[in-house]
C-alpha cells in the first residue's frame, strides 16, 4: 500500500521595503529543524489549500497576506512519507512577528539574499518564480 501524500500549503511572502521600496521576501527560522524556509504547514482536516496557506502565514509570521498567483507545488519526502506543498505568492499586509515554538525568527531579505539563506534548493527556486510572477503581473 502506498501512503497518500501529506497535504500542506504555504506562501512566498513579500513586501516593499519600508526603507527604500525594494522587494523583500520573508523567511522563517524553525528551531526544531534549524532551517530557513518559506512559511508553510500541514492542512487541517477538511481545510482547503488557500485557507491553510493564509493560516500558516499568519501563525508563523504574524502577518496577514493577500494571495497572488499560485507557484509550483513542491513534492518531497518528509519522515519517510511523501509530501505535497502548494505555494502562492503573497503580499504581506498588516502584522507583527512574535516568536513562538514553531518559528523563533523571521528575516525580510532581498531576493538574492533570500536565495542564499534558504536551506532547501527547491525553496530558492520559488523565489525565482515569485519574481517572474510579479514581473508578469498586470
ROZA-33525 format. One line per field, with one value per residue (C-alpha): x, y negated, z; residue number from 1. Coordinates in steps of 0.05 Angstrom, whole numbers. Layout:
xx: (X|...)
yy: (Y|...)
zz: (Z|...)
kevex: (NUM|...)
// end
This chain:
xx: (0|27|19|-21|19|15|-21|9|8|48|68|128|112|137|133|163|218|196|265|274|215|256|227|237|220|202|238|222|271|246|287|262|298|347|328|305|244|180|121|82|49|3|-70|-120|-174|-222|-183|-171|-101|-115|-143|-86|-33|-62|-69|3|30|-10|12|85|98|42|25|-39|-27|-61|-53|-25|-10|-1|71|98|77|136|138|187|193|189|196|191|124|110|91|59|63|24|53|27|59|31|39|46|-6|-12|22|76|121|121|169|135|153|150|185|235|258|238|280|260|313|326|312|386|399|337|361|427|396|343|362|329|346|272|254|305|271|205|239|253|181|157|200|173|101|109|144|87|31|-15)
yy: (0|-68|-126|-184|-248|-294|-356|-424|-496|-559|-625|-662|-724|-791|-865|-930|-953|-1008|-1039|-1042|-1008|-949|-879|-837|-764|-737|-675|-637|-600|-536|-517|-444|-435|-494|-514|-574|-566|-598|-598|-533|-476|-416|-427|-414|-361|-388|-452|-476|-495|-570|-575|-533|-576|-640|-609|-584|-653|-686|-634|-632|-706|-745|-779|-779|-763|-777|-717|-728|-676|-603|-579|-508|-452|-420|-344|-311|-260|-281|-230|-174|-198|-235|-308|-359|-432|-481|-552|-620|-688|-731|-804|-819|-862|-887|-847|-838|-778|-746|-687|-621|-547|-534|-597|-635|-686|-717|-756|-804|-796|-819|-762|-746|-744|-701|-651|-644|-638|-585|-515|-476|-489|-478|-538|-582|-564|-591|-660|-660|-641|-698|-748|-722|-725|-797|-817|-788|-817|-867)
zz: (0|-17|31|5|7|67|42|61|36|44|14|-12|28|2|15|-7|40|88|77|2|-31|-56|-57|5|18|87|112|175|220|251|312|310|243|248|177|138|95|70|117|106|142|140|124|179|166|114|104|32|10|3|73|100|65|94|164|163|143|199|251|232|215|248|182|142|68|2|-45|-114|-167|-150|-155|-163|-118|-81|-78|-29|27|100|156|104|75|10|20|-27|-11|-54|-54|-72|-80|-25|-8|66|98|169|223|275|288|356|367|382|389|314|289|331|280|213|164|109|55|-16|-65|-77|-2|10|-42|-6|63|46|69|12|-62|-80|-36|-73|-139|-110|-101|-176|-190|-146|-184|-251|-227|-202|-266|-308|-265|-299)
kevex: (1|2|3|4|5|6|7|8|9|10|11|12|13|14|15|16|17|18|19|20|21|22|23|24|25|26|27|28|29|30|31|32|33|34|35|36|37|38|39|40|41|42|43|44|45|46|47|48|49|50|51|52|53|54|55|56|57|58|59|60|61|62|63|64|65|66|67|68|69|70|71|72|73|74|75|76|77|78|79|80|81|82|83|84|85|86|87|88|89|90|91|92|93|94|95|96|97|98|99|100|101|102|103|104|105|106|107|108|109|110|111|112|113|114|115|116|117|118|119|120|121|122|123|124|125|126|127|128|129|130|131|132|133|134|135|136|137|138)
// end
